């Protein structure tokens, strides 16, 4: 099929001359993956027909798992290794596809003293689909995450040598940091120590390994709430575990899910467990760290508020026998689910004979005693007054709950963001500067203030200056004196007065002249009788007639750029100068001229409308 093949390369102006393909499988051919899959399926069928002894679990015999070009065999004992090799060699002779024995590895589930079996090395850990697998859950975490964390740290350190804005550094924590950690976190549990190390590394980079001027809980807010959409790995890891639940519930019997599905079925199934008031450490089955973390993530957002109509007997952290919660499959399958179902109409727990008569179920006396003795006296007192004569157990679908409608939504766009918001709502905090500035201007529209820089196509440095000013950590000399006592606090422009935020950006003689020139320009070219206050300079204009929207759109942009000009002047040892600012703004408008971005187009339209800053 691949003999005498030729191809050409698609170029901007057409295609290249055709040339012959002389080596290798034609990976660019759309048929190649399907041909490979056919061969892989034949190998799988051939192995299953030869009656190899695999691993029996959950009423299934597991022999082979395949994904792309990776094949894993699950063998009962060492005697099956040679049989498996012989079967593969037979397939090789028939198909022409040969096994590279040097790339084969063995992982023993139990202790194995042999260094190799059939010339295949026996390893303590193996890598499968990019994940290091071994028998020890604790060391597995370190094996998979420590090398990635070290690599991320090196990448972030190299970026510290560049003059990046705080928003640029936050973007890099996502692109260079979190993106590299996502894959193992999707498949493995992440212990608290590793999560803390990752979060500390990311937030130290955001602040360039210096003082953290704003709390992490504020940075995690969205832009409209005064934050910078910063991610913490703890919240993200919880989101991954919720997504695992979503995928599991779609197909619980798939090859990737049938083992946990078998375990969860011993407690009524995952659908039921998610609705229970469970205590992970008291569940009567042994779960992997991954599944424990998954259940913990769900419990953080699904609040089990006490209700007589949803207080389950099973998997209940309050109803215990020998420090473990209860689950009796026979009771569960016959609809005995709620504690309230165990009460008689007069508000007391049923006797053994009353229970048998009501449910018509052959319940051993031992089970009756086990369940009824486990119910705490406090629960009995709470439920005594809420007994109803007819009680229908509620539906057992977590997807219909308020949290489930968000977590298990079929809507693809922004679903992760919505899930993450459920975890963040109890973590994020309101910026404390809001109460500070409200003392000077009580009726500020904070949502519009925080979102103002995002309305324009401007560099992050301009946004950063505005962000630092409003959050009160702009590096004026008075502010820096907190951290360096011997600093000269005289103004960088006039050298006469103490350089605090108000003086530098407003009351300094040179800043006053600069703002007067800007007000004159705006009055002459944009809006008659324009005046500027300190509060408007800080936050912009938001209360104006609707017929002046165009005017204040361009005015707010000028104010943002003007504050950045003062900032640049301070650090370049120059004075603010309106003529220099005007030239800078013209260059900025020129750079937008050919942009197709809607923000750039709108800015160009406004400049054309007022005939300003055009070359």
N, C-alpha and C positions, 0 to 999 in steps of 0.2 A: 504493500500500500504506500510505503514511504519512498520507494525507489524512483529515481529520476524526478524528484520534486524540485521545484524552483519557486522563487518568490520575489517580491519587490517591496521597497519601503515607502510608506506613504509620507510625502513631504508637503510643505505648505503650498507649493506651486504645482503639485502633481505627484507622480510616483517616480522612483528611481528605475534604471534599467533592471530587468529581471536577471537573477543569478541563481546558480545551482546550490542546493543544500546537500552537503556531503558528509556531515557528521551528526551523530546523536539523534535521540528521539525528538521529533518536531514539537517542542513544547508550546509553540505558538499555534499549532493546529487545533481547532476546536474539537476534533475527534479524539485527540490524545487522552484527555482525562477519562472519557467514557471507555476507551479501549483498556486503560489501566484498571478501571473499576470492574470491568468484566473479568479480567484476569484475577483480581483480588477476590472477587466473589467465588470464582472457581476454586481458588486456594482454600477459602473458608469452607465451602461445601465438601471438598476433598478431605479436609481434616476431620470434619464432623462425621463423615461416613466411615472413618477408620476406627471408630470406637475408642478414642483416647479417653483416659479417665481424667476428668477435670475436677474443679472444686464445686462441691455441692453446698448450696446456701439458699435459703428462702424458697425451698421446694424447686430449685432450678439447678441444672448442671452447667456451670460456666466453663467454657473451653477456650473461646477465642474472642478477641476484641480488635476491631480494625478502625482506624481513622486515617484517611489519606494513605500515605505510604508506610504508616506505622502499624505493625501487627504484634499483638501481645497474646501469648498462650498461657492459660491457667492450668497447671498440671497438679495432680493429686500428690505425687511423690517423685523422688529422684529416678525411679525406674521408668517413668514416662518420658524422660528427656530424650533418651536414645530412640525411643519409638517415634517421638515427634520429629526428630532430625531425619530419620529414615523416610517418614511420610513426605516431608518437605523436599527431600532429595528426589523422590519419585516424581513429585510435581515438577521439579526443576527440569528433569530429563524430558518430560512431556511438553513443557511450555517454553523452555529456553530461558526462564527467569531463575537466576541462581541466588541462593542465600549466602550473604556475606557473614561467615561465622565469626569473623573478627569483631563485628559490631553487635553480636549477641551478648546478652547478660542475663544472669539468673538472680532473682531475689527470693530468698527462702522466708516463708511466713513464720516458721519456727526456727530454733537454733540449728545451725548447720556448721559442722567443723571442717567440712571439705572445702579446699580453696577453689576447686573447679569440679564440674561434672560434665563428662563427655567433651573435655577441652573448652568448656564454656565457663568463664570465671563466675564465682558466686560472690555477689556484692552485698554490702550492708545497706547501700542505697543505690537507686537507679533513677535515671531521668526519663520521664515519659511525657511527651507533649509539652516539654518545657518546665515540668514540675518535678522537683526532687522528691522521690518517694522512699520512705523507710518505715521501719516498724515502730519507732519511738515518736509519738506525736509532739513531744516537747522539742526535741532536736530538729524535727521536720520544719518547724517554724523558723528556726535560725538558719538552717540550710538554704531555705528558699528566699528569705528576706534580707539577711545580712549582706550578701554580695550585691544585691540591687541597691540597698541603702548606701553602701560604700560608693557605688558607681554614681548614684544620684548626687551624693555629697561632692564628689569630684567635679561633676558637671556644673553644679551650682556655684562652686568656688571659682571656676573659670569665668562664669558670668559676672562675678563680683568685681572683676577688673574693669568692667564697662560702666559708663555713667547712665544707668537706667532709671526710669521713673518708678515710683512705688507700684503703679499699675502694671508696668512692664515686668517687674519682679514677681508680682502675683501671677501674671500670665505664665511666667516661666516655672513657677511651682506646679502649675497644672501640666504644662507641656513637657518639661524635663523631669519633674518629680512624680506626680500622681499617675501620669500616664504609664510610667514604667512599673509602677507597683500594682496597677489595676489587675493584670492577668493573674498573678498568684493569689491576690485577695479574692478573686472570683471563685477560686477552687479550694482555698485553705482557710482555716481559722487564723486570726491574727491576734496574738496575745497582747495584753495591755502594755507591757514593757516596750514591745516593738512599735505599737501605735504611738506611744508617748515619744519615742525616739524620732519617729517620722515627723510628727507634728512639730516637735521642737526644732528639727532641722529645717523644715519648710518656713516656719515663722521667724527663725533667726535669719534666714536668707531675705525674707521680706524686709527686715529692718537692718540688713547689711551687717549682721552680727553685732549690732549696737543696741542702744536703749530702745525698748518697745514703747513708743509714745502713745499708742492707742491699744486698748484691750482687744484681745483676740475676738471676744464676743461682739465687739462693735464692727471690726473688719469683716466678719462673716455676714453682716447684714447686706441686703441688696443695695444698689445704688440709690434707690428712692427712699431708703431708710437711713442713709448716711454711712453705709459701708462700701466695700469694694468687691463684693461677691467672692471673698476669699473662702477657700475650701479647707476644712480640716479632715484629716484622714479617718478619724474615728467615725464621724457622721457618714462619710463616703462608704466606709466598710459596712456599716449598718444598712446602707442603701443597697449594696451588693447582695447582702443576705436576704433582704426582702425580695429582690429580683429573683433570687434562687427559688424562693417560695412560689412566686408567680409562675416561673417556668415549670416547677415541679407539679403544681396543680393542673397545668395544662396536659401533662402526659406522665402520670405517676408510675406507669408500668414500663417505661422505656428502659433500655439497658443501663443508662446512667442513673436511673431512679428506683429500680425495683428493689434494691437492698434497703434504702431508707424507707421505702413504702412498706416493706415487710415489717420493719421495726415499728413504724408508726401505727400499723394496723393492730398491733398488740395493745394499743392505747385508744383505739377507736378511729384511727386515721388522722392525718395531719389537719384536715378540715375541722375536726372536732377538737383536737388539741389546742389549736389556735384560739378557740373560744373559751377555753378553760382557764381557771385561776391557778395555773400551775406554778410550782417551784421547781426549777430545772434540776436542782440537786436532790430532790425528793421523788422524781419520777421513777417508777419501778423497773425501768430498763436501762441498759448502758448505751449511751449515745457518744458519737465522736465529738471532738471539740468543735468541729465545723457546725454540726447540727445543734449543739448546745448554744453556740454563738448566734445561730439563726433564730432559735427560740427566744434568746435574750433580746435580740434586735426587735422582734415583734412585740415583746412585752413592754418595750420602752415607748411604743406609740399606741398600743391597744390597751386602754385602761379598763381593768376589770372592776367597774363600780358595782358595789353590792346591790343585787336585785333579787327578790324571791323567785322571779320568773326566769332568772338566768344563773342561778346558783347551782352548779353541777356537783354531783356526787363524785364523779370520776376525775382523776388527774387534778384534784383540788389540793392546793398547798396547805389548807387548814384541816382537811379530813385525812388523818394519817393512821397507819398501822405499822408499828415497828419503824417509825420515822420515814415511812414511804407512803406516797399517795396511793389510792386504790384504783383498780380497774378490773371489773368482772365482765367478761365478754357476754356471758349468757344474759345477765341483767341488761346490759347495754343494747343487745340485739332485740330484746323484748320491750324496748322503750322506757326502761326505768333509768332516767337520766338526771332528774332534778331532785334535790334534797326535799323540796316541798311535796313531791309525790309520796314520800314516806310518812307523811302526817295524816292522821285520821281527821274527819270533819270537825271534831271538837278540839283540835289544836295540839294533840299529843302524838308522839311517835306510835306507829302501828305495832300491835303485837304480832308475833310470828304467824298466828292463824289468820289475822286480818290481812296480812301481806299476801299470803297464799290465796286467800279468797278473792282479793281485789285483782291480782294480776294473773291468777290461774297458772302460775309458774312453779314447777318443782324446785324450790330453793332449799338447799341443805341448811340445817340449823346453824352449822358452823359459819356459813357465809352471812346469815342473818346477824349473828352476834358480831362478826367482824365489822360489818358495815355500820350497824346501829351504835356500837360502842365507840366507833371512830368519830362520830359527829360531836363536835364541841358543844358544851352546854350553852355558851354564848350564842352560837348559831341557832340552837333550838329556841332560845328566848326571842330572837329576832324574827324567826319564821312563824312562831306560834300565833301571832295576831294576823298573819296574812294568808292563812290557809283558805283555798277555794275548793268548792265541791268538784268542779270539773276543771282539769288542768291538762292542756295540750302542750307537750314539749315544743319549744321554739325550733325554728329551722337551724340547721347546722352548716351554714354556708358563710364563711368569713368574708366572702366577696360582697355580700349585701350590707355589711356594716359600714359605718361612715369612713373608717380607716381603710377597709378593704376596697371600697369604691375608688379610692385614690391609688392604693398600692397595686391593685390588680386591674387597673384600667387598661383597656385595649388601645387607648390613645397613645401613640408612640411619641409625639412631640411633647417635650417638657415633662414627661412622666417621672424621669429621674429627679428633676428639680422639685416636683411636687412631693415626692417621697422624702427627699432630703429636707424639705421644709418642715415636715412632720417632726423630724429629729431636732431641727435647729430651733424650733419655736420656744423651747424651754432653755436654750443655751444662749441665744443672741440677746443683746441688751441695747437699750436706747442710748445714743451718745449723750454723755453728761453735758456737752457744750450746749445742748438745746435749752436746758434750764438756765444756763449762764447767759446766753444771748437773749432769752425771753425777758430777762430783767431790764434790758435796754430797749427792746422792740417786741412787745408782747404778742403781736398779731402776725407773726411771720408764717408764710406758707412753706413749711419745711420740705414737703415733697417736691415742690417746684425748685426750691433752692438746691437740694441735692442733685436733681436731674438736670439743672441748667447747663453745665458743661457738656452733657451728652447730646444736647440739641445741635451741636456744631461739629464740623469735621476739623478738629484741632488736635495738635500733638498732646501727648500725655503730660508733658512738662507743664503746659498751661493749666491743665486740669489739676495737676498735683499742687501747684501754687495756691489755687483757690481752695483745694481740699485742706491743705495745711493751715491756711489762714482761718477757715471756719472752725476747724478742729483744735485751733489754738496750740499748734506745735510748730508754727513757722519759725525757722532759726534766726530770729532777730537777736541782737546781742543781749537784751534783757532776759530773754528766754534761756539763752545758752549759759547765762550766769548761774543758773541752778546747778549746772553740771561742771562748770569751770569757774571758780570764784575769782580768779585774778584776771579775768578778761576785761578789756577796755570796752565799756558800755556806751561810749559816745557814738552818736549817729554817724553812719558811713558816709552820709551826704554833707551835713552841715557841721559835724564835729562839735556841736554846742550842747545838745540835749541828749538825754538818755534815749537809746534806740529801743523803744518798745514797738509793738505792732501798730498802734494808732499813730505814733509819731512817724515811723518809717513810711507807711503807706498813705498818710493823710496830712498830718499837721506840720511836717518838716517844710521849711521854706521852699526847697527845690521841688518837693512833691506837690505843694500847693500851686506853684507856677505851672507844673505839668498838668494838673487837673483843671486849672483855669483855662489853659490852652485847649484842652479836650472839650470843655463845656462850650467854649466859644465856637469851636469847629462844629459841634453838634447843633448849636443854636442856629448857625449860619446855613448848614447844609442838610440837616435832618429834621429837627424839631425846634420851632421857635420858643423862646423863653424857657429853655431847658435849664434846670438846676439840679445839682447833685449833693446828696447828703452822705455822711460817713456810712450810715446803714445801707444806703443804696449802693455805695461803692463796694461794700463787703459782700452783699448778697444779690445785688441786681434789682431790676424793676419787675414787679409782678401785678401790681394794681394799676391798671390804665384802661382807658376807653377801648372798646373793641375796634374802633376805626383807627387806632394808633398801634395795632399789633405789629405791622411792618416796621414802624419806627423803633419800637422798643426791642424788636428782634435784633436789629443791627446794633442798637445802643448797648445791649447786654453783651454782645460779642466784643464790642470795643472795650468795655470795662474789663472783661476777662483778659484780653490781650494787653491792656494797659497795666494791670497788676503784674503780669508776667514781665513787662518791660521794666517796671520798677525793680522787680526781683533780679533781672539780668544786670541792671545798672549797679545794684548793690554789690554783686559778686564780680563785676568787671571793673570796679573802682571808678565808675563814671557817674555823672548826674543824669537823672531822667530828662529826656529831651523830646519834645513833641515832634519836631521835624524828623528825628531819627526814628521815632515810633511810627510816624506816617509812612516812611519808606519801608520799614519792616512789614507794615500791614499791607502795603501795595504788593510786596513780594509774596506775601501769603495769599492774597487774592489771585495773583497771577498763577500760583501753583494749583489753584482750584479750577482754572479756566477750562481744562480739557477733561476734568473728572466727570464720571457718570454717577457718582454718589449723590443721592437725593439731598443730603445735607449741603453738599458743595453746590449743587445746582440752585438750591434755595438761597444760599448766601450770595451767589453770583447775581441772582435775580434782584435781590435787595440792593446790592451795590449799583446795579444798572438802574434801578428805579430811582435812587437818590443821586445817581451820577457821582459816586465817590470811590476813591481808591482804585480807579481804573487807569491803566496805562494808556 
